[in-house]
Amino acid sequence: MEDVWKGYCIDLIEKLSKEMNFKYELVVKDKFGSLDPETNQWNGLIGGLVEGELDIVIAALTMTSEREEVIDFIAPYFEQTGISIVIRKPSRKTSLFKFMTVLKPEVWLSIVAALAMTAVMIWILDKYSPYSAQNNKTKYEQFRHFTLVESFWFALTSFTPQGGGETPKAISGRVLVAAYWVFVVLMLATFTANLAAFLTVERMQTPVQSLQQLARQSRINYSVIDGSDAHHFFRNMKMAEDILYNVWKEIALNQTNNRKDFRVWDYPIKEEYGQILAAIERTGTVPNRSVGYQMVLDNEQGEFALIHDSSDIEYEVYNNCNLTEVGEIFAERPYSIAVQQGSLIQEEISRKILDLQKDRFFELLNAKYWNASKVSMCPNADDSEGITLESLGGVFIATLVGLLIALITLAFEVVYFKHKRAKVAEVSVVNNTVHKDKLMYGHELFMTLGRNSNLDDQPRWANKIKLDSTTGRLNNALFFRRNKFQN
């Protein structure tokens, strides 16, 4: 049996059996015990004590007035506990380009449109303004020529701390640039502030913070374990609200002199427990704690909450990193050991419980099973440490993409440069070939004229041969040679 069962209550009963020298047999019940209104019979552990099936109950059993009518409670063995709410930690949607979601898509498109429009206007103003640098080259020896590409580059770099560089010389262009810089400053400030707030709120966001918030919202469904203390708590509170409403209605409608003192436009008490119980019934109760916690874990976005015993929730939170306890504990009551009414072992167990409290035995058990150090073993236990790489990884990706584009552009530049240089070399070779052909033609013509002794028979056009500037010497030589023969 020791190999199967373990826990706080098992350690306690083992300690009592050794100290008081008795043997025990464990009996398992699926419920703590509630009164069936139809049969007026108790079920669960309470029913086992009432019927004599059990001698002692050591469990997470709370003291209630209804139970004290049929059984006896011994001094509490556990600190004050109550009812709490457990949900799954919402799985944060990580995106490498999370920073892009700070602004809506239409805002990003508007920024791009403003950049493009400003670039085009800078180009137009610099081109047609009579006071621009390119239209006053005598006044400005060295200036920045704002072509369309250069204007786009100026508008883009204006978003960086480096700035856009040299501005247009014309007043019209400077007015446009000044207005554009105001736009850039405001957009950068807005983006920076919203990015910081966006990432901070995302880390601190919790769906609900209290039972009242849980009751007022409709996104998160919630329920209780069927027949649990939490279930009975909401039923009793709903019953109390109904009783109070009936009393108020009777007084307000009663024909008495002080009826006016109770007349108000609305019922003065908020019936929130009735609304909570109605929401629980719509969702449906959970058969047991295992199913309840599994339903919580199955909702990865935290859209299901279980209202249950706070100590049990705290234990599960310590041992499961996906669970978190929200809100404050309410309806606090202690855990106590229960025995049959008039049991002879009641006083002896009470004395032993007091002795164990003096020996700080229960503190040791609390440290053993409710160990807060386990929470630190969960990944990302502290969301306030800083911004994760998953949120801003897109910034580094954008830098790498820019690097790759730069390398590809460099490759195209090298290929284009080599192609252009080869083309220039080819044109140079063609020009040299033409030049040599012309020289050969002039040389042959010169030799022909030189061999002819009767130069008077030669046509008069020989001295009018026109070659290009590279063959000017040949023309002069031909003319000189002809005159010599004539003389």
C-alpha positions as CSV (number, residue, x, y, z in Angstrom):
1,M,0.0,0.0,0.0
2,E,2.9,2.3,0.7
3,D,4.1,1.9,-2.8
4,V,0.8,3.1,-4.2
5,W,-0.3,5.9,-1.9
6,K,1.7,8.9,-1.0
7,G,1.0,12.5,0.1
8,Y,0.4,14.8,3.0
9,C,-2.4,12.8,4.6
10,I,-0.6,9.5,4.1
11,D,2.4,10.8,5.9
12,L,0.2,12.1,8.7
13,I,-1.7,8.9,9.2
14,E,1.7,7.0,9.2
15,K,2.9,9.3,11.9
16,L,-0.2,8.8,14.0
17,S,-0.1,5.0,13.6
18,K,3.5,4.9,14.9
19,E,2.9,7.4,17.7
20,M,-0.4,5.8,18.9
21,N,0.5,2.2,18.0
22,F,-2.4,1.2,15.8
23,K,-2.8,-0.4,12.4
24,Y,-5.1,1.0,9.7
25,E,-6.8,0.0,6.5
26,L,-7.3,2.6,3.7
27,V,-10.8,2.9,2.2
28,V,-11.2,5.0,-0.9
29,K,-14.2,7.2,-1.5
30,D,-14.8,9.3,-4.6
31,K,-16.5,12.2,-2.7
32,F,-15.9,14.0,0.5
33,G,-19.6,13.8,1.4
34,S,-22.8,15.7,0.8
35,L,-26.4,15.4,1.9
36,D,-28.8,14.1,-0.7
37,P,-31.9,16.3,-0.4
38,E,-34.2,13.5,-1.8
39,T,-33.1,10.7,0.4
40,N,-31.7,12.8,3.3
41,Q,-28.7,10.5,3.3
42,W,-25.0,11.4,3.4
43,N,-22.6,10.0,0.8
44,G,-18.8,9.9,0.4
45,L,-16.5,10.0,3.4
46,I,-19.1,11.7,5.6
47,G,-21.6,8.9,4.8
48,G,-18.9,6.3,5.7
49,L,-18.6,7.8,9.2
50,V,-22.3,8.1,9.7
51,E,-23.0,4.5,8.7
52,G,-20.0,3.2,10.7
53,E,-18.0,2.0,7.8
54,L,-15.1,4.3,8.7
55,D,-13.6,5.1,12.0
56,I,-11.5,8.1,11.1
57,V,-11.2,10.4,8.1
58,I,-7.9,12.1,7.3
59,A,-8.4,14.1,4.1
60,A,-8.8,17.6,2.7
61,L,-12.1,17.8,4.6
62,T,-13.4,21.2,5.6
63,M,-15.4,22.0,8.7
64,T,-19.0,22.9,8.1
65,S,-22.0,23.3,10.3
66,E,-24.0,20.7,8.3
67,R,-21.3,18.1,8.8
68,E,-20.8,18.8,12.5
69,E,-24.5,17.8,13.0
70,V,-23.7,14.2,12.1
71,I,-19.9,13.7,12.8
72,D,-17.3,15.1,15.2
73,F,-14.3,17.2,14.0
74,I,-10.9,17.1,15.8
75,A,-8.6,20.1,16.1
76,P,-7.5,21.4,12.6
77,Y,-4.3,20.0,11.3
78,F,-3.9,22.3,8.3
79,E,-3.7,26.0,7.9
80,Q,-6.6,28.1,6.6
81,T,-7.5,27.1,3.1
82,G,-10.3,28.1,0.8
83,I,-11.4,28.2,-2.8
84,S,-9.3,29.5,-5.7
85,I,-9.2,29.7,-9.5
86,V,-6.8,27.9,-11.7
87,I,-6.3,28.4,-15.5
88,R,-3.6,27.4,-18.0
89,K,-1.0,30.0,-18.7
90,P,-1.9,31.4,-22.0
91,S,0.5,30.3,-24.6
92,R,2.1,33.5,-25.9
93,K,2.2,33.6,-29.7
94,T,5.8,34.2,-30.6
95,S,6.6,35.8,-33.9
96,L,10.0,36.8,-35.2
97,F,8.3,39.9,-36.7
98,K,6.3,40.8,-33.5
99,F,7.6,44.4,-33.8
100,M,5.7,44.8,-37.1
101,T,2.4,44.2,-35.4
102,V,2.8,47.4,-33.3
103,L,1.3,49.3,-36.2
104,K,-1.6,48.2,-38.4
105,P,-0.9,47.3,-42.0
106,E,-2.7,50.4,-43.3
107,V,-0.3,52.5,-41.2
108,W,2.7,50.9,-42.6
109,L,1.4,51.4,-46.1
110,S,0.7,55.1,-45.3
111,I,4.3,55.5,-44.2
112,V,5.6,54.0,-47.4
113,A,3.3,56.2,-49.4
114,A,4.5,59.3,-47.6
115,L,8.1,58.3,-48.2
116,A,7.5,57.8,-51.9
117,M,5.5,61.0,-52.3
118,T,8.2,63.0,-50.5
119,A,10.9,61.6,-52.7
120,V,9.1,62.4,-55.9
121,M,8.3,65.9,-54.7
122,I,12.0,66.5,-53.7
123,W,13.0,65.5,-57.2
124,I,10.5,67.7,-58.9
125,L,11.3,70.8,-56.7
126,D,15.0,70.4,-57.2
127,K,14.6,69.9,-60.9
128,Y,12.3,72.9,-61.6
129,S,13.2,75.4,-58.9
130,P,15.3,78.2,-60.3
131,Y,17.1,78.4,-57.0
132,S,18.1,74.8,-56.8
133,A,21.8,73.7,-57.0
134,Q,21.5,72.0,-60.4
135,N,20.0,75.1,-61.9
136,N,22.7,77.4,-60.4
137,K,25.9,75.4,-61.2
138,T,28.0,78.6,-61.3
139,K,27.0,79.4,-57.7
140,Y,27.4,75.9,-56.3
141,E,30.5,74.2,-57.6
142,Q,30.0,71.0,-55.7
143,F,26.4,70.0,-54.9
144,R,24.2,67.0,-54.4
145,H,22.3,66.2,-57.5
146,F,18.8,65.1,-56.4
147,T,17.9,62.6,-59.1
148,L,14.8,60.4,-58.5
149,V,16.9,57.6,-57.1
150,E,18.9,60.1,-54.9
151,S,15.7,61.6,-53.6
152,F,14.4,58.2,-52.6
153,W,17.6,57.5,-50.8
154,F,17.4,60.8,-49.0
155,A,13.8,60.1,-47.9
156,L,14.7,56.6,-46.7
157,T,17.8,57.6,-44.7
158,S,15.9,60.4,-43.0
159,F,14.3,57.7,-40.8
160,T,17.8,56.8,-39.4
161,P,19.8,58.7,-36.7
162,Q,22.4,59.3,-39.4
163,G,20.0,61.6,-41.2
164,G,19.5,62.1,-44.9
165,G,22.7,64.1,-45.5
166,E,22.9,67.3,-47.6
167,T,19.6,69.0,-48.1
168,P,18.2,70.8,-51.2
169,K,19.4,74.4,-51.7
170,A,16.1,75.8,-52.8
171,I,13.8,77.2,-50.1
172,S,10.8,75.2,-51.5
173,G,12.8,72.0,-51.1
174,R,13.9,72.8,-47.6
175,V,10.4,73.6,-46.5
176,L,9.3,70.2,-47.8
177,V,12.2,68.4,-46.1
178,A,11.5,70.2,-42.8
179,A,7.8,69.1,-42.9
180,Y,9.0,65.5,-43.7
181,W,11.4,65.5,-40.8
182,V,8.6,66.5,-38.4
183,F,6.6,63.5,-39.7
184,V,9.6,61.2,-39.3
185,V,10.3,62.3,-35.7
186,L,6.6,61.8,-34.7
187,M,6.4,58.4,-36.3
188,L,9.6,57.2,-34.7
189,A,8.5,58.4,-31.3
190,T,5.1,56.8,-31.7
191,F,6.5,53.5,-32.8
192,T,9.1,53.4,-30.0
193,A,6.5,54.2,-27.3
194,N,4.0,51.7,-28.6
195,L,6.6,48.9,-29.0
196,A,7.7,49.3,-25.4
197,A,4.1,49.3,-24.1
198,F,3.2,46.4,-26.4
199,L,5.9,44.1,-25.2
200,T,5.4,45.1,-21.6
201,V,1.7,44.5,-21.5
202,E,2.1,41.2,-23.4
203,R,4.3,39.8,-20.6
204,M,2.1,41.1,-17.8
205,Q,-1.3,40.2,-19.3
206,T,-3.5,37.9,-17.3
207,P,-7.0,37.0,-18.5
208,V,-8.8,37.5,-15.1
209,Q,-7.7,38.7,-11.7
210,S,-10.6,37.8,-9.4
211,L,-13.8,35.9,-9.2
212,Q,-15.8,39.0,-10.0
213,Q,-13.9,39.5,-13.2
214,L,-14.4,35.9,-14.1
215,A,-18.2,36.3,-13.6
216,R,-18.4,39.5,-15.7
217,Q,-16.6,38.1,-18.8
218,S,-17.9,35.6,-21.3
219,R,-14.7,34.3,-23.1
220,I,-13.5,32.0,-20.4
221,N,-15.8,29.1,-19.3
222,Y,-15.5,27.9,-15.8
223,S,-16.8,25.0,-13.6
224,V,-16.4,23.1,-10.4
225,I,-16.1,19.5,-9.4
226,D,-19.5,17.9,-8.9
227,G,-20.3,17.7,-5.2
228,S,-17.1,19.5,-4.1
229,D,-16.9,22.2,-1.4
230,A,-16.8,24.9,-4.1
231,H,-20.0,23.5,-5.6
232,H,-21.8,23.6,-2.3
233,F,-20.4,27.1,-1.6
234,F,-22.0,28.6,-4.7
235,R,-25.2,26.7,-4.1
236,N,-25.4,28.1,-0.6
237,M,-24.5,31.6,-1.7
238,K,-27.2,31.4,-4.4
239,M,-29.7,30.3,-1.8
240,A,-28.7,33.2,0.5
241,E,-29.1,35.7,-2.3
242,D,-32.6,34.3,-3.0
243,I,-33.5,34.6,0.7
244,L,-32.3,38.2,0.9
245,Y,-34.2,39.1,-2.3
246,N,-37.4,37.6,-1.0
247,V,-37.0,39.4,2.3
248,W,-36.3,42.7,0.6
249,K,-39.3,42.2,-1.8
250,E,-41.6,41.5,1.1
251,I,-40.5,44.5,3.0
252,A,-40.6,46.8,-0.1
253,L,-44.1,45.7,-1.1
254,N,-45.5,45.5,2.4
255,Q,-48.2,48.1,3.3
256,T,-46.3,49.7,6.2
257,N,-45.3,53.3,7.0
258,N,-41.6,52.6,6.5
259,R,-42.1,51.0,3.1
260,K,-40.6,54.0,1.5
261,D,-37.3,53.4,3.3
262,F,-36.8,50.2,1.2
263,R,-38.0,51.5,-2.1
264,V,-35.1,51.9,-4.6
265,W,-34.9,51.8,-8.4
266,D,-32.8,48.6,-8.4
267,Y,-32.3,45.7,-6.0
268,P,-29.4,46.9,-3.8
269,I,-27.5,43.6,-3.7
270,K,-25.6,42.2,-6.7
271,E,-26.7,38.6,-7.3
272,E,-23.3,37.6,-8.7
273,Y,-23.3,34.1,-7.1
274,G,-26.5,33.2,-8.9
275,Q,-24.9,34.3,-12.2
276,I,-21.8,32.2,-11.4
277,L,-23.9,29.1,-10.6
278,A,-25.9,29.5,-13.8
279,A,-22.7,29.8,-15.8
280,I,-21.3,26.6,-14.1
281,E,-24.5,24.7,-14.9
282,R,-24.3,25.8,-18.6
283,T,-20.7,24.6,-18.8
284,G,-21.4,21.4,-16.8
285,T,-19.8,20.2,-13.6
286,V,-16.6,18.2,-13.7
287,P,-16.7,14.6,-12.4
288,N,-13.4,14.6,-10.5
289,R,-10.2,16.7,-10.1
290,S,-8.2,14.7,-12.7
291,V,-10.7,15.5,-15.4
292,G,-10.9,19.1,-14.2
293,Y,-7.2,19.8,-14.4
294,Q,-7.0,18.0,-17.7
295,M,-9.7,20.3,-19.1
296,V,-7.7,23.3,-17.9
297,L,-4.5,22.0,-19.6
298,D,-6.3,21.2,-22.9
299,N,-7.3,24.8,-23.3
300,E,-3.9,26.2,-24.4
301,Q,-5.3,29.8,-24.6
302,G,-6.5,29.7,-21.0
303,E,-10.2,29.6,-22.0
304,F,-11.3,27.3,-19.2
305,A,-11.0,27.9,-15.5
306,L,-11.5,25.4,-12.6
307,I,-12.8,26.7,-9.3
308,H,-11.5,24.4,-6.7
309,D,-9.7,23.9,-3.3
310,S,-6.9,26.4,-3.0
311,S,-4.4,24.1,-1.4
312,D,-4.9,21.5,-4.1
313,I,-4.5,24.1,-6.8
314,E,-1.4,25.4,-5.2
315,Y,0.1,21.9,-5.2
316,E,-0.7,21.4,-8.9
317,V,0.7,24.8,-9.8
318,Y,4.0,23.9,-8.0
319,N,4.2,20.7,-10.0
320,N,2.9,21.8,-13.4
321,C,4.5,24.8,-15.1
322,N,1.6,25.3,-17.4
323,L,-0.9,26.1,-14.6
324,T,-1.3,29.4,-12.8
325,E,-3.5,30.4,-9.9
326,V,-5.4,33.7,-10.3
327,G,-7.4,35.9,-7.9
328,E,-7.5,35.8,-4.2
329,I,-8.6,32.9,-2.0
330,F,-12.1,33.2,-0.7
331,A,-14.4,31.1,1.6
332,E,-11.4,30.2,3.8
333,R,-11.8,27.3,6.3
334,P,-9.4,24.8,8.0
335,Y,-8.9,21.1,7.3
336,S,-9.8,18.9,10.2
337,I,-9.7,15.2,11.0
338,A,-13.2,13.7,11.4
339,V,-14.4,10.8,13.5
340,Q,-17.8,9.2,14.3
341,Q,-19.9,11.1,16.8
342,G,-19.0,10.2,20.3
343,S,-15.9,8.3,19.2
344,L,-13.5,7.3,22.1
345,I,-10.4,8.1,20.1
346,Q,-11.3,11.7,19.6
347,E,-9.5,13.1,22.6
348,E,-6.4,11.0,22.1
349,I,-6.0,12.1,18.5
350,S,-6.6,15.7,19.5
351,R,-3.8,15.6,22.0
352,K,-1.4,13.9,19.5
353,I,-2.3,16.6,16.9
354,L,-1.3,19.3,19.4
355,D,2.0,17.5,20.1
356,L,2.8,17.3,16.4
357,Q,2.1,21.0,16.1
358,K,4.5,21.8,18.8
359,D,7.1,19.6,17.1
360,R,6.6,21.6,13.9
361,F,5.7,18.3,12.1
362,F,3.1,20.0,9.9
363,E,5.5,22.7,8.8
364,L,7.9,20.0,7.6
365,L,5.0,18.4,5.6
366,N,4.1,21.7,4.1
367,A,7.7,22.3,3.0
368,K,7.8,18.8,1.5
369,Y,4.7,18.9,-0.6
370,W,4.2,22.7,-1.2
371,N,7.8,23.5,-2.2
372,A,7.9,26.9,-3.8
373,S,11.4,26.2,-5.2
374,K,9.9,24.0,-7.8
375,V,8.4,27.0,-9.5
376,S,11.8,28.4,-10.3
377,M,12.5,25.2,-12.3
378,C,9.9,26.2,-14.8
379,P,11.2,27.8,-18.0
380,N,10.6,31.5,-18.2
381,A,9.4,31.6,-14.6
382,D,10.1,35.4,-14.5
383,D,8.5,37.2,-17.5
384,S,10.1,40.5,-16.4
385,E,13.7,39.5,-17.2
386,G,13.7,41.0,-20.7
387,I,12.5,40.8,-24.3
388,T,13.1,37.4,-25.9
389,L,14.8,36.8,-29.2
390,E,11.5,35.4,-30.5
391,S,9.9,38.8,-30.3
392,L,12.7,40.8,-32.1
393,G,14.3,38.1,-34.2
394,G,12.9,39.7,-37.3
395,V,15.2,42.7,-36.8
396,F,18.2,40.5,-37.2
397,I,16.6,38.6,-40.1
398,A,16.0,42.0,-41.8
399,T,19.7,42.8,-41.3
400,L,20.8,39.5,-42.8
401,V,18.5,40.0,-45.7
402,G,20.0,43.4,-46.3
403,L,23.5,41.8,-46.2
404,L,22.5,39.1,-48.7
405,I,21.0,41.7,-51.1
406,A,24.1,43.8,-50.8
407,L,26.3,40.7,-51.7
408,I,24.0,39.9,-54.7
409,T,24.2,43.5,-55.8
410,L,28.0,43.4,-55.5
411,A,28.0,40.3,-57.8
412,F,25.9,42.1,-60.4
413,E,28.1,45.2,-60.2
414,V,31.2,43.1,-60.8
415,V,29.6,41.2,-63.7
416,Y,28.3,44.5,-65.2
417,F,31.6,46.2,-64.9
418,K,33.5,43.4,-66.5
419,H,31.0,43.2,-69.3
420,K,31.1,47.0,-69.9
421,R,35.0,46.9,-69.9
422,A,35.0,44.1,-72.4
423,K,32.7,46.0,-74.6
424,V,34.8,49.1,-74.5
425,A,37.9,47.0,-75.3
426,E,36.1,45.5,-78.3
427,V,35.1,48.9,-79.6
428,S,38.8,50.1,-79.2
429,V,40.0,47.1,-81.2
430,V,37.5,47.9,-84.0
431,N,38.7,51.5,-84.1
432,N,42.3,50.5,-84.3
433,T,41.5,48.1,-87.2
434,V,39.8,50.8,-89.1
435,H,42.7,53.1,-88.5
436,K,45.2,50.6,-89.8
437,D,43.0,49.9,-92.9
438,K,43.0,53.6,-93.7
439,L,46.8,53.8,-93.3
440,M,47.3,50.8,-95.7
441,Y,45.0,52.4,-98.2
442,G,46.9,55.7,-98.1
443,H,50.2,53.8,-98.3
444,E,49.2,51.9,-101.5
445,L,47.9,55.1,-103.0
446,F,51.2,56.8,-102.2
447,M,53.2,54.0,-103.8
448,T,51.0,54.2,-106.9
449,L,51.6,57.9,-107.4
450,G,55.3,57.4,-106.7
451,R,55.8,54.8,-109.5
452,N,54.0,57.0,-112.1
453,S,56.7,59.2,-113.8
454,N,54.2,61.2,-115.9
455,L,52.4,63.0,-113.1
456,D,50.8,65.4,-115.5
457,D,48.6,62.5,-116.7
458,Q,47.3,62.0,-113.1
459,P,44.0,63.4,-112.3
460,R,43.8,66.7,-110.4
461,W,41.8,65.1,-107.6
462,A,44.8,63.3,-106.2
463,N,45.6,66.3,-104.0
464,K,42.1,66.4,-102.7
465,I,42.0,63.0,-101.1
466,K,40.4,63.6,-97.7
467,L,41.3,61.3,-94.9
468,D,40.4,61.6,-91.2
469,S,42.6,63.5,-88.7
470,T,44.7,60.5,-88.1
471,T,45.9,60.5,-91.7
472,G,46.6,64.2,-92.0
473,R,50.3,63.7,-92.5
474,L,49.6,61.3,-95.4
475,N,47.5,64.1,-97.2
476,N,50.3,66.6,-96.8
477,A,52.9,64.0,-98.0
478,L,50.8,63.3,-101.1
479,F,50.4,66.9,-101.9
480,F,54.1,67.7,-101.4
481,R,55.1,64.7,-103.6
482,R,52.9,65.7,-106.5
483,N,54.2,69.3,-106.5
484,K,57.8,68.0,-106.6
485,F,57.2,65.9,-109.7
486,Q,55.5,68.8,-111.4
487,N,58.5,71.0,-110.9
